[in-house]
Amino acid sequence: MTNTIEASDGGYRFMPGVSQYSCGIAALPGFAIERVRFSEPVPLGAGFARIADIIKAAGRPLTSFGACELRSPAPFTEDGFRAFNEIYIKTLVAWGAMRDGVNPVARSNVCPKLDPPGEPSFHAFCYTVPAAMDEPASFVVAGSGESVEGKANYRDHTVALGDTSPAGLLAKAKFVADEMERRMSAFGGRWQDTTAVQLYTVHDAYPVLESELGRRGVLRNGLTWHFDRPPVVGLDFEMDCRRVHRERVV
């Protein structure tokens, strides 16, 4: 099992990832993860303000902010993605969420092909709340596309770069599903434990649904397929998953 780091003042532990996000979080005993989805995307600055209000209204510290789902207008260039992440991280630093320079907050950031927002926006976020000790465990696994993260760039480490044929998508799906399983394993999770699995691609994923995802048990509780692209030019297939029993829409 991969080592995780405890963020005790946040009520969760996290699996370290890269500077812009962690690989996932899991609630500590005595806490549960709650997911809040916005009925419409909220631009980044206003979204952080609304999130802060919701967390404070629940009597929780800003350090309980553990995961988010973003929507962006279009895939970024690699330089553009780095610049965006620098802006995003500034708020996490101001909130005291960063842990000695390590980012504990899990994230997915995807780009709707239809009706995209005009600027990077929040779709949903998760934070921890007090819970009974016998409440079911909860975790959120961050989104991953078909590239190795933490390298100098994505392009040189992307699976089947530019290949959206059935064979190319199968290779991408295998890599991404393996990564989801690696991240879940840090929290003792498996596909059958998930309450939601999300897929992000604008390409025909149907050939891999049964042959690859179905045989792993990914479809056990259904699959939400968003007609969205991953956040960086050149990526075509992304997934995330979660085990969260408290969800609401605002």
N, C-alpha and C positions, 0 to 999 in steps of 0.2 A: 504494500500500500504506500502511495506517495505521501511524503511528509506534508503536514499542513501547519499553519501558524495560527495561534489563537489571538483574536482581537476581543479581549474580554470586555472592554468598554463598548463594543459594538454588539455583543451577544452572538457572535458567530466566529467560526474559524474559516480560513481560506487557503486555497492552493495557489502558491505564487505562480505568476505568469510572466508578463512583460510589463514595461513601464506604464502602459496606458490602461491595463486591466489585469485582473487575476483570472485564473482558469475556472474559478468557481468558489462558492461559499456553502457552508452548512451551519445551521443554527446550533448553538451550544445547548446543553441540557438546561431546561427552564425557560427556553425561548423557542419561538416559531418564526418562520419567515412569512411575511405578508406581502402579496403582490398587488400593486395599484396600477391600473391601466387608465390612461387618459382617453376620453371619448374622441378627442381630436389631438393630433400632434401639437406639442407646446414647444416653441423655440427655446433653445438651450438656456439662455439667461433667465427668461421667465419661468422655464421649467424647473431650474434649480431653486428659484424662489418659492414656487408652489410646493415642491418636494419638501423644502425646509419647513414650510407652514404645516404641512400634513404630519410630518414627523414630530414637530414640536407640539401640535395639538394632541397627539397620541401620548404625550408625556415622555417621549424618547429623545435621546441625544442625537445630534447629527451624525455621530460615529456609528449609529445603527444602520445607516444607508449602506446597503451591501451589494446591490446589483441594479443594472438599468438596461433598457432596450431603447436604442436610438434609431431615428429615421433621418436619412440625409438625402439631399436633392439628386445626387448622382455619384457614382464611384469616384473616389479621390485618386489623384496621382500619388505616388509614394511620398513625394515631398509635401503635397497638400495634406496627406493623412497625418504626417508628423506634425505639421503646423497646427492642425485641428486638435490633435491630442495635447499639445502644449497648453492650449486655451482651456480645454476640458479639465486637465489635471490641476490647474490653478485653484479651482473651487474646492477640489478634494483636499488640497493643502490647507486652504483657508478653514475648512471644516474640521481639520485635525484628523482626517481619515487616513492619510498616508502613514505608513509604519516604517520609520527610518528609511524613507525613500522608496519603500516597497508599496505598490498599490494593491489594496485588498479587495477593491470593488470589481465584481464581475461585470461583463458588458457584452452586448450584441449591438452592432451598428450596421444597418442594411439600408438599401436604396430602392424604394418602390418604383417599379417601371411605370405604373399607372398612378396618376394623381400624387406625385411626390411633393413633399413639403418644399417651401421656398428657401429654407435654411435648415441646418441640422437641428433636430427637435427630439424631445422625449416622447416615446410611445408608452413606456411603462417603467416602473421601478420597484425594487423590493427593499424592505427594511425589516428588522427584527422587533418582535413584541414579546412581552412576558407570556409564558404559557405553563400549563401544568407539566410536571415532570414526566407524566405518562403520555403526553401528546406525541403523535407520530413524528419521527424525524423529518426534517425538511432540508432540501438543498437546491441550489441553482447552479447549473453549469453554463459557463460563458459560451458565446458563439465561436465557432471555428470554421474557417474555410479550408480549402485544400492546399495549404501551404504551411511549411514549418515556421512557427513564429519565433521572434527573437533573433533572427538573422539580419544581415546587413540590408537585405531587401526581400520582397516576397517573390518576385519574378523568377529568380534563379532557383527557388526551392518549391515551386508550384507543381503539383501533380498534374500530368497531362495538360500542360499549358496550351490554351487555345483550342483544345480538343473537346468539342461538345457532342461528338458522336456517341452512340450507346456505349462503346468500349471506353471512351474517355470519361464519360459520366460515371461509369461503373468504377473505374479506378479512383475517381474523386470521391465517390460515395464510400468506398472501402476505407480510404484514408480518414475521411471525416468521422465516420461511424467508429472507427478504431480510436480516434482521439476523444470522442464523447465517452467511450467506455473507459479510457485511461483516466479521464477527469472524474467520472462518477466513482471509480474505484477508490479515489482518495477519500471519499466519504462513505465507503461501504455500499455504494449504490449500484444497481443494475437496471436494465431497461424495464423490467417488470415492476420496479419501484416508482417509475416516473408517473406523474399526473398529467404531464403535457410534454410533447416533443414538437419542435418547430423546424421546418425546412424552408430555406430561402434560395430559390433559383428561378430563372425565367426560361430555363430549358426543359426539355421533356424528361422528367424524372420517372415517368411511369415504368420504363424497363427495369429500374433498380428497386422499385417499391417492394415487389414480392421477392425477387431473386436475392437481393442483398439485405435490405432493411427488414423485410418480413421475416426472413429466416433467423435474424438475430433477436426478434421479439420487439423491435422498435414500434410496430403498429399495434401493439397489445391494447393500448388505451387511445388509439387514434393518432392521427398526424395532422398538424396544422401547416398547410403549404402556403407560404406567402409568395406572391409573384414579385419578388424583390431580388436585387443583386447584392452580393457581398460588397463591402465598402471600398475595396481597392481594385483599380483597373487590372484585369487579367484573372481575377477570381470569379468562379461561376457557381459554386456549390457551398452552402453553409448550413449548419444546424446548431441548435441549442436544445437544452432539455431542463426539466425541473421536477421537483417533488415538493409541491406547495399546496397546502390545504385551505389556505385563506386567500381569497382573491376578490377584488372589487373594482368597479369602474367609477371614475369621477369625471 
